[in-house]
Each structure stands twice: as structure tokens, then as C-alpha cells.
Amino acid sequence: MTTTYTHLTTPRSSSAARRRRRIGAMVGMATISAAVLGGCSAQDKTDSSPAAADVKTQPSATTTSARILFAGDSIAKAEAPALEAAFTSAGASFRSIATPGGGNVVAAGDDDDSKKIAEESLADVAKAAKDMKATTIVYQITVYDWGTEEQQKQSYAKLATAAESAGAKLVMVSAPPVVDGGFFGKHAKQMATAPVVAKDIAESSKGTVTFVDSSQLWGTDPKAVQALRSADGTHNCQQGAAAFAAWFTQQAKKATGVAPAAPATWATGDWTDAKEFATNKCSTPGR
């Protein structure tokens, strides 16, 4: 069983203005779609099998050979239901092994627990990728990817090697902004360098690794409406999940080889009742 942290397991220029308007329009589209979900109230959904073991492909007009493995922490887990709906609607297979309270591949300095989590997470990704014959591994940088820049570099390089060994491409996407409730403050520097290091790894990979900067979607202020954080200031609810899925499938389409499905084909459905949203107390439309 994967070791986890106990925190978060329940987890001015005109060009800039134009960019914000474009992002706002995309988020608005996903929000409108999600708002038709019976008031967006979250209901706990019974599932007799572990979510991490699910590999699902839903009927679509076009079926691809793409198989997407998604990994990360509890934030990624809250994004996974909509991401699965979006990818499967596009004809791809999808599996999430996002782990609340863990999922990080970077160890925090010399902390033994962190090292254990990082080692287990990397092993889990490698095994899952080979088991499902993943064509793309999507790793959302976790809020636990601390350590030094050198540790981050070595860890992301290992992740890239694991992807290559599995015959898959690697996409690393930065985490959304989160409210610091006192837990993340001492790790703010490491949390800031993680996406920078990931981008460097991607740029030196000769095309096998892609970096996606999610601040283009969420912005950098976790308290802003654009960030679409839930009441806990860390996770997203249905609208945030839909916005991310619509945006990410477009951003990563070259790396994944999957032509995005129109949000109208997947933005409403059973995924909106996923238990992750109940855990995050998602019941207010527009959040």
C-alpha cells in the first residue's frame, strides 16, 4: 500500500488582458456545462473496486490506440473524473493512479517518509504504465514535490526514464495555486522551483517529455475566481474539473495523440457525482 501524508487526504498589459479573456471564456464554457448537473451537488458514489484500477473506454465516434495514465496527488484525483470523461469520449483509454496525501516522485530532502513515498510513487507509475501499455503518462506535479532543485531534477529525470522504458511519452503539468493554511509555507520555495525544473527537463528531452503550465488556466492566485478552488482552497469541484479537462486535452493533444472531444459530449454525466467531490464538500454551483 502506498504511503501517504496525512495532510490533505480528506487534501496589466493589453496582451495579458486578452489572455485572461480567452481563459475566462474557456472556463466559462466548462462552468456552464457543469452547471447543468442538477445544481452541481456532490453525491458520494459507491465503487466496489479501487479507482486506481479502473481503465475505461467509453463508446465514441472515433476510437484511438491512445492509453493515458494519470498520476499525482489529491488535487489530481479531483481532476481525474472529468479528465477520464474527456479522454474516453475522444476514444482513448484512461487510468488514474492519483493518490491523496502522496503521489509525489520527489523526496523532501533527507526525510525518510518522503523518500519512501517518492520511491513507491515512481514504482507505481512504472508498473501501471507497463500494465496498461500506456502511450502517455501525465504527471501533475504534486504539492509535495519538495526537495532541492537537484533532487527535483534527478527525480523528474527518473520519471522520464520510467516513461521511456514503458514506451510512453511523458507530460508534466504544473499544479494549480493553493491556499497556504500554514502547511505549505515552509516549502514555498521548493513548490515554486518544481515546475521550472520540470520545464527544463522537457526542453532538454528532444520531444519525449512535454511540460504544460497550468497557470495559463488557473492563474497564480488561489483565492481568485479564475483558480476555481473549492472551499478548502486546495482542490477543485466539478466546474474546476471540467475546465481543466477541456483545457488540458487541447494543450496536450500533440503529446497524447488524442483529438479532444467537444465538451458537450462529456461535460455532464455520472462523473459529476464522483466521491472526490463529496470529499471536497462541493455543493455550490460555480465553484
FENSULQUI-V664207 format. One record per residue. RES is the residue in one small letter. PSI is psi in whole degrees, 0 to 359 (NA if undefined). Layout:
res: {RES | RES}
psi: {PSI | PSI}
//
This chain:
res: {m | t | t | t | y | t | h | l | t | t | p | r | s | s | s | a | a | r | r | r | r | r | i | g | a | m | v | g | m | a | t | i | s | a | a | v | l | g | g | c | s | a | q | d | k | t | d | s | s | p | a | a | a | d | v | k | t | q | p | s | a | t | t | t | s | a | r | i | l | f | a | g | d | s | i | a | k | a | e | a | p | a | l | e | a | a | f | t | s | a | g | a | s | f | r | s | i | a | t | p | g | g | g | n | v | v | a | a | g | d | d | d | d | s | k | k | i | a | e | e | s | l | a | d | v | a | k | a | a | k | d | m | k | a | t | t | i | v | y | q | i | t | v | y | d | w | g | t | e | e | q | q | k | q | s | y | a | k | l | a | t | a | a | e | s | a | g | a | k | l | v | m | v | s | a | p | p | v | v | d | g | g | f | f | g | k | h | a | k | q | m | a | t | a | p | v | v | a | k | d | i | a | e | s | s | k | g | t | v | t | f | v | d | s | s | q | l | w | g | t | d | p | k | a | v | q | a | l | r | s | a | d | g | t | h | n | c | q | q | g | a | a | a | f | a | a | w | f | t | q | q | a | k | k | a | t | g | v | a | p | a | a | p | a | t | w | a | t | g | d | w | t | d | a | k | e | f | a | t | n | k | c | s | t | p | g | r}
psi: {139 | 134 | 145 | 160 | 154 | 339 | 140 | 22 | 346 | NA | NA | 354 | 162 | 324 | 321 | 321 | 319 | 321 | 319 | 323 | 320 | 317 | 317 | 321 | 320 | 316 | 320 | 318 | 313 | 324 | 317 | 317 | 315 | 335 | 348 | 15 | 48 | 42 | 2 | 28 | 139 | 128 | 138 | 131 | 122 | 133 | 115 | 348 | 152 | 136 | 328 | 345 | 359 | 128 | 109 | 142 | 121 | 155 | 140 | 169 | 329 | 127 | 132 | 171 | 6 | 136 | 116 | 125 | 127 | 129 | 153 | 204 | 204 | 335 | 315 | 323 | 325 | 341 | 336 | 320 | 315 | 324 | 319 | 316 | 319 | 314 | 318 | 328 | 336 | 1 | 6 | 161 | 148 | 138 | 136 | 132 | 25 | 138 | 113 | 135 | 13 | 221 | 350 | 144 | 358 | 130 | 144 | 94 | 232 | 15 | 120 | 318 | 318 | 321 | 318 | 316 | 315 | 316 | 316 | 319 | 316 | 319 | 321 | 317 | 313 | 316 | 313 | 321 | 318 | 321 | 318 | 1 | 51 | 140 | 335 | 133 | 125 | 118 | 114 | 120 | 129 | 163 | 2 | 5 | 68 | 235 | 180 | 169 | 323 | 320 | 320 | 317 | 313 | 320 | 317 | 329 | 321 | 321 | 319 | 321 | 320 | 320 | 315 | 319 | 330 | 358 | 27 | 155 | 160 | 130 | 123 | 126 | 137 | 154 | 156 | 165 | 145 | 151 | 132 | 107 | 18 | 343 | 320 | 344 | 313 | 350 | 11 | 320 | 313 | 322 | 330 | 327 | 336 | 309 | 331 | 315 | 318 | 320 | 319 | 318 | 316 | 317 | 336 | 9 | 354 | 36 | 354 | 342 | 136 | 138 | 134 | 124 | 105 | 353 | 341 | 331 | 305 | 338 | 196 | 356 | 110 | 342 | 353 | 153 | 323 | 328 | 340 | 43 | 153 | 185 | 337 | 355 | 5 | 309 | 173 | 163 | 199 | 317 | 321 | 321 | 316 | 319 | 316 | 315 | 316 | 318 | 313 | 319 | 332 | 314 | 325 | 12 | 328 | 318 | 321 | 336 | 19 | 123 | 120 | 140 | 149 | 135 | 330 | 338 | 347 | 348 | 346 | 148 | 187 | 333 | 334 | 346 | 13 | 144 | 338 | 323 | 325 | 320 | 322 | 8 | 46 | 108 | 357 | 119 | 141 | 355 | NA}
//
